[in-house]
Amino acid sequence: MTKLKPFLSDNAAPVHPNVWEAMRTADSADNPYDGDALSAQLDARFTDLFGRECAALWVATGTSANCLALGTLCQPHGGVVCHEEAHIEVDEGGAPGFYLHGAKLIHASGDGAKLTPAGIAAVIDPIRDDVHQVQAHAISITQASEYGRSYTPQELTALCDFAKTRGLGMHMDGARFANAAAFLGGSAAVAAGDVDSLAFGCIKNGAMSAEAVILFDPDRAAEVKYRRKRAGHLQCKGRYLAAQILAMLNGDLWLSNARHANAAAQEIAAGCGDRLMHAVEANELFVRLSGAERDALRSQDFAFYDWGDDAARFVTAWDTRAEDAAALGKAIASL
């Protein structure tokens, strides 16, 4: 990797220096678990960020953040509507079923891995209202989506209104939430809409091992704390996770990092033309490329993942070098 131009994943990016410094600063004695001074700041900091009262709890992974949040919205006998290519369905190894004690994921479709009220209605309306069929309890969307598409404020309003009308909880997988917020103008509140819970991603954006579960009904925090302990995610030195999250919030590092990654993605997109499979609205690009074309790019030391037999995925990060992004864009344009 050190010799390559890395576009495999933002998970492969290093930890931001500010995050390392924050953990070093936190490296002194304090109360264990979440009783430390840093963890105590999270609720207020996220309340300020979103402009509405919320509770925030640290966990170590995005999978646990999603599942612990969903556990407050869906009973074991219920179901969560998600896109058929949602991360909770495709890439979390059955964790939602494990954490939600058997609750079902109900698949809906939509362009760019985004859900719509009509798409959700198409799968839940045929469900009979009786004990013989799983009833939908919640909706889960991903911001930005698995194909790098960002939900607009209008789309979020329509979905949240639909959820309220149907009596469904509304969850947001925000692994790349910062990138969506940057694309939408920089407001966390705008990018979150009126969801009930959010997994606020930090690891893909410069943190090491910390994500935040955001609950916009703070009364649910007590339940999630019990669930977190039972799931094995109550770390005894929680101050190191809190330090990472606070470092991301300080000076809006979460947003500036995402803006850098998004700008690099746009630089590459400029060379892709009609090869792009989806609009670039965050930091991921899905590009139609033959096997020979992918080989040609790899021969120039570009690292990326294949996406099926005739495409590739490129992901930029907070540390993507401008010259590498420009070189990739030019290399694709020249194929």
C-alpha positions as CSV (number, residue, x, y, z in Angstrom):
1,M,0.0,0.0,0.0
2,T,2.8,2.4,0.8
3,K,3.9,2.4,-2.9
4,L,0.4,2.6,-4.3
5,K,-2.0,5.4,-4.9
6,P,-4.7,4.2,-2.5
7,F,-8.3,4.4,-3.5
8,L,-9.4,1.1,-1.9
9,S,-11.4,2.5,1.0
10,D,-11.5,5.4,3.4
11,N,-11.2,2.6,6.1
12,A,-7.6,2.2,4.9
13,A,-6.7,5.9,5.6
14,P,-4.5,6.7,8.6
15,V,-5.7,8.3,11.8
16,H,-5.8,12.0,11.7
17,P,-3.0,13.7,13.8
18,N,-5.6,15.6,15.8
19,V,-7.2,12.4,16.9
20,W,-3.9,10.9,18.0
21,E,-3.1,14.1,20.0
22,A,-6.5,13.9,21.6
23,M,-5.9,10.4,22.8
24,R,-2.5,11.3,24.1
25,T,-4.1,14.1,26.0
26,A,-6.7,11.7,27.4
27,D,-3.9,9.4,28.6
28,S,-4.3,10.1,32.3
29,A,-6.3,8.6,35.1
30,D,-10.1,9.2,35.0
31,N,-13.3,7.4,35.9
32,P,-13.7,4.1,34.0
33,Y,-16.4,3.1,31.4
34,D,-18.4,6.2,30.4
35,G,-18.0,8.1,33.7
36,D,-15.1,10.2,32.6
37,A,-15.0,13.9,31.9
38,L,-14.7,13.5,28.1
39,S,-17.7,11.1,27.7
40,A,-19.8,13.5,29.8
41,Q,-19.3,16.2,27.1
42,L,-20.8,14.2,24.2
43,D,-24.5,14.9,24.8
44,A,-24.0,18.6,24.8
45,R,-21.6,18.7,21.9
46,F,-23.9,16.8,19.6
47,T,-27.0,18.7,20.8
48,D,-25.2,21.9,19.7
49,L,-24.2,20.2,16.4
50,F,-27.7,19.1,15.5
51,G,-29.6,21.9,17.0
52,R,-31.9,19.6,18.9
53,E,-31.6,17.7,22.1
54,C,-30.0,14.3,21.8
55,A,-28.0,11.7,23.7
56,A,-24.7,10.4,22.3
57,L,-22.9,7.1,23.2
58,W,-19.6,5.9,21.9
59,V,-19.0,2.4,20.5
60,A,-16.1,0.9,18.6
61,T,-17.7,-0.1,15.3
62,G,-20.3,1.1,12.8
63,T,-22.0,-2.3,12.9
64,S,-22.6,-2.0,16.6
65,A,-23.7,1.6,16.3
66,N,-26.3,0.7,13.7
67,C,-27.6,-2.3,15.5
68,L,-27.8,-0.7,19.0
69,A,-29.7,2.2,17.5
70,L,-32.1,-0.1,15.6
71,G,-32.7,-2.1,18.8
72,T,-34.6,0.9,20.2
73,L,-36.9,1.1,17.2
74,C,-37.7,-2.6,16.4
75,Q,-38.9,-5.4,18.5
76,P,-37.6,-9.0,17.9
77,H,-40.9,-10.0,16.2
78,G,-40.8,-6.9,13.9
79,G,-38.9,-5.9,10.8
80,V,-36.7,-3.1,9.5
81,V,-37.2,-1.8,6.0
82,C,-33.9,-1.2,4.3
83,H,-32.5,-1.0,0.7
84,E,-31.7,-4.4,-0.7
85,E,-28.1,-3.3,-1.0
86,A,-27.9,-1.6,2.4
87,H,-24.8,-2.2,4.5
88,I,-26.9,-3.7,7.3
89,E,-28.1,-6.3,4.8
90,V,-25.0,-7.0,2.7
91,D,-22.0,-6.2,4.9
92,E,-22.7,-6.8,8.5
93,G,-22.6,-10.6,8.7
94,G,-26.1,-11.0,10.1
95,A,-25.4,-8.6,13.0
96,P,-28.8,-6.9,12.9
97,G,-30.6,-10.2,13.4
98,F,-28.2,-11.0,16.2
99,Y,-28.5,-7.7,18.0
100,L,-32.3,-7.4,17.4
101,H,-32.8,-11.0,18.5
102,G,-34.3,-12.2,15.3
103,A,-35.9,-9.2,13.8
104,K,-36.2,-9.3,10.0
105,L,-34.7,-7.0,7.4
106,I,-37.4,-6.2,4.8
107,H,-35.8,-5.3,1.4
108,A,-36.9,-2.4,-0.7
109,S,-35.4,-1.1,-3.9
110,G,-34.4,2.4,-5.2
111,D,-32.0,4.1,-7.5
112,G,-28.6,4.7,-6.1
113,A,-29.3,2.6,-3.1
114,K,-31.8,5.3,-1.9
115,L,-35.2,4.6,-0.5
116,T,-38.4,6.5,-1.3
117,P,-41.8,6.4,0.4
118,A,-43.3,4.7,-2.7
119,G,-40.6,2.0,-2.7
120,I,-41.2,1.4,1.0
121,A,-45.0,1.3,0.6
122,A,-44.6,-1.3,-2.2
123,V,-43.1,-3.8,0.2
124,I,-45.0,-3.1,3.4
125,D,-48.5,-2.5,2.1
126,P,-48.9,-6.2,1.1
127,I,-48.1,-7.3,4.6
128,R,-51.2,-8.6,6.3
129,D,-51.9,-7.0,9.7
130,D,-51.9,-10.3,11.7
131,V,-49.6,-12.3,13.8
132,H,-48.7,-14.6,11.0
133,Q,-46.5,-12.0,9.1
134,V,-43.7,-9.8,10.3
135,Q,-44.8,-6.2,10.7
136,A,-42.5,-3.3,9.8
137,H,-41.4,-1.4,12.9
138,A,-38.7,0.9,11.4
139,I,-36.9,2.2,8.3
140,S,-33.2,2.4,7.9
141,I,-31.5,4.6,5.3
142,T,-27.8,5.3,4.6
143,Q,-26.5,8.8,4.3
144,A,-24.5,8.9,2.0
145,S,-25.9,5.7,0.4
146,E,-23.9,2.6,-0.5
147,Y,-23.5,4.1,-4.0
148,G,-22.3,7.5,-2.7
149,R,-25.6,9.3,-3.2
150,S,-26.8,11.9,-0.7
151,Y,-30.4,12.2,0.4
152,T,-31.6,15.8,-0.2
153,P,-33.5,17.7,2.5
154,Q,-36.7,17.2,0.5
155,E,-36.2,13.5,0.3
156,L,-35.5,13.2,4.0
157,T,-38.6,15.2,4.8
158,A,-40.7,12.9,2.6
159,L,-39.3,9.8,4.2
160,C,-39.5,11.0,7.8
161,D,-43.1,12.2,7.2
162,F,-44.0,8.9,5.7
163,A,-42.4,7.1,8.7
164,K,-44.4,9.1,11.2
165,T,-47.6,8.6,9.3
166,R,-47.1,4.8,9.3
167,G,-45.9,4.8,12.9
168,L,-42.4,3.6,12.0
169,G,-39.1,4.5,13.6
170,M,-36.5,6.2,11.4
171,H,-32.8,5.2,11.6
172,M,-29.8,6.5,9.6
173,D,-26.6,4.7,9.0
174,G,-24.1,7.6,8.8
175,A,-20.9,5.8,8.1
176,R,-20.2,8.5,5.6
177,F,-22.5,11.1,7.1
178,A,-19.9,13.8,7.1
179,N,-19.4,13.4,3.3
180,A,-23.2,13.8,2.7
181,A,-23.3,16.8,5.0
182,A,-20.4,18.4,3.1
183,F,-22.1,17.8,-0.2
184,L,-25.4,19.3,1.1
185,G,-23.7,22.5,2.4
186,G,-22.2,21.6,5.7
187,S,-25.1,21.4,8.1
188,A,-25.4,18.2,10.3
189,A,-29.1,19.1,10.9
190,V,-29.9,19.3,7.2
191,A,-28.1,16.0,6.5
192,A,-29.9,14.2,9.3
193,G,-33.4,15.4,8.7
194,D,-35.9,14.3,11.4
195,V,-34.6,10.8,12.0
196,D,-34.9,9.1,15.4
197,S,-31.4,7.7,15.6
198,L,-28.2,8.0,13.8
199,A,-24.9,6.2,13.6
200,F,-22.5,9.1,13.3
201,G,-19.4,7.8,11.5
202,C,-16.0,8.9,12.5
203,I,-13.6,6.0,11.6
204,K,-13.9,6.4,7.8
205,N,-13.3,10.1,8.3
206,G,-10.1,10.2,10.4
207,A,-10.8,8.5,13.7
208,M,-9.3,5.2,14.9
209,S,-11.9,3.2,16.7
210,A,-14.9,5.3,17.7
211,E,-18.3,5.9,16.4
212,A,-21.2,7.7,18.0
213,V,-24.8,6.4,18.5
214,I,-27.0,9.5,18.4
215,L,-30.5,9.2,19.9
216,F,-32.8,12.1,19.3
217,D,-35.0,10.9,22.0
218,P,-32.6,11.1,25.0
219,D,-34.8,9.0,27.1
220,R,-33.8,6.0,25.1
221,A,-30.1,6.3,26.2
222,A,-30.6,4.3,29.4
223,E,-31.9,1.3,27.3
224,V,-29.0,1.6,24.9
225,K,-26.5,1.6,27.7
226,Y,-27.8,-1.7,28.9
227,R,-27.8,-3.1,25.3
228,R,-24.2,-1.8,24.8
229,K,-23.0,-3.6,27.9
230,R,-24.7,-6.8,27.0
231,A,-23.3,-6.6,23.5
232,G,-19.7,-6.3,24.8
233,H,-19.2,-2.7,23.7
234,L,-18.9,-1.0,27.1
235,Q,-15.2,-0.3,27.1
236,C,-13.6,0.2,30.4
237,K,-11.4,3.1,29.2
238,G,-14.1,4.9,27.3
239,R,-12.4,8.2,27.5
240,Y,-10.2,7.2,24.6
241,L,-13.2,6.7,22.4
242,A,-14.8,10.0,23.6
243,A,-11.5,11.8,22.9
244,Q,-11.6,10.6,19.3
245,I,-15.1,11.8,18.7
246,L,-14.6,15.1,20.4
247,A,-11.4,15.6,18.3
248,M,-13.6,15.1,15.2
249,L,-16.0,17.7,16.4
250,N,-13.4,20.3,17.5
251,G,-13.0,23.0,14.9
252,D,-15.4,21.0,12.6
253,L,-12.7,18.6,11.7
254,W,-15.4,16.1,10.7
255,L,-16.6,18.5,8.1
256,S,-13.2,19.7,6.7
257,N,-12.0,16.1,6.4
258,A,-15.1,15.2,4.4
259,R,-14.8,18.3,2.2
260,H,-11.3,17.3,1.3
261,A,-12.3,13.8,0.4
262,N,-15.3,15.0,-1.6
263,A,-13.2,17.5,-3.5
264,A,-10.8,14.7,-4.4
265,A,-13.7,12.6,-5.6
266,Q,-14.9,15.4,-7.8
267,E,-11.4,15.8,-9.3
268,I,-11.5,12.1,-10.3
269,A,-15.1,12.4,-11.6
270,A,-14.0,15.1,-14.0
271,G,-12.0,12.5,-16.0
272,C,-14.7,9.8,-15.9
273,G,-17.3,11.2,-18.3
274,D,-20.1,8.8,-19.1
275,R,-18.3,5.9,-17.4
276,L,-19.8,7.0,-14.0
277,M,-22.5,4.7,-12.9
278,H,-23.9,7.1,-10.2
279,A,-23.7,10.8,-9.5
280,V,-20.8,11.6,-7.3
281,E,-22.3,13.1,-4.1
282,A,-19.8,12.1,-1.5
283,N,-16.5,10.4,-1.7
284,E,-17.2,7.2,-3.7
285,L,-17.0,6.7,-7.4
286,F,-18.4,3.7,-9.4
287,V,-16.9,3.6,-12.8
288,R,-17.5,1.3,-15.8
289,L,-14.1,-0.3,-16.7
290,S,-13.3,-3.4,-18.6
291,G,-10.9,-5.9,-17.1
292,A,-8.1,-4.7,-19.4
293,E,-8.7,-1.1,-18.4
294,R,-8.6,-2.0,-14.7
295,D,-5.3,-3.8,-15.3
296,A,-4.0,-0.7,-17.0
297,L,-4.8,1.4,-14.0
298,R,-3.3,-1.0,-11.6
299,S,-0.1,-1.1,-13.7
300,Q,0.1,2.6,-12.8
301,D,0.0,1.8,-9.1
302,F,-3.7,2.8,-8.5
303,A,-5.3,0.6,-5.8
304,F,-9.0,0.0,-5.9
305,Y,-11.7,-2.7,-5.7
306,D,-13.4,-4.3,-8.7
307,W,-17.2,-3.9,-8.7
308,G,-18.5,-6.8,-10.5
309,D,-17.1,-7.9,-13.8
310,D,-17.2,-4.6,-15.6
311,A,-16.7,-1.8,-13.1
312,A,-14.5,-0.5,-10.3
313,R,-15.1,1.4,-7.0
314,F,-12.8,4.2,-6.0
315,V,-13.0,5.8,-2.6
316,T,-11.2,9.0,-1.5
317,A,-10.4,10.0,2.1
318,W,-9.3,12.8,4.3
319,D,-5.7,12.2,3.4
320,T,-6.1,11.7,-0.4
321,R,-3.3,13.7,-2.1
322,A,-4.6,16.1,-4.7
323,E,-1.9,15.0,-7.2
324,D,-3.0,11.3,-6.8
325,A,-6.7,12.3,-7.5
326,A,-5.7,14.4,-10.5
327,A,-3.5,11.5,-11.8
328,L,-6.3,9.0,-11.5
329,G,-8.8,11.3,-13.3
330,K,-6.3,11.8,-16.1
331,A,-5.5,8.1,-16.3
332,I,-9.2,7.2,-16.6
333,A,-9.8,9.9,-19.2
334,S,-7.0,8.6,-21.3
335,L,-8.2,5.0,-21.5
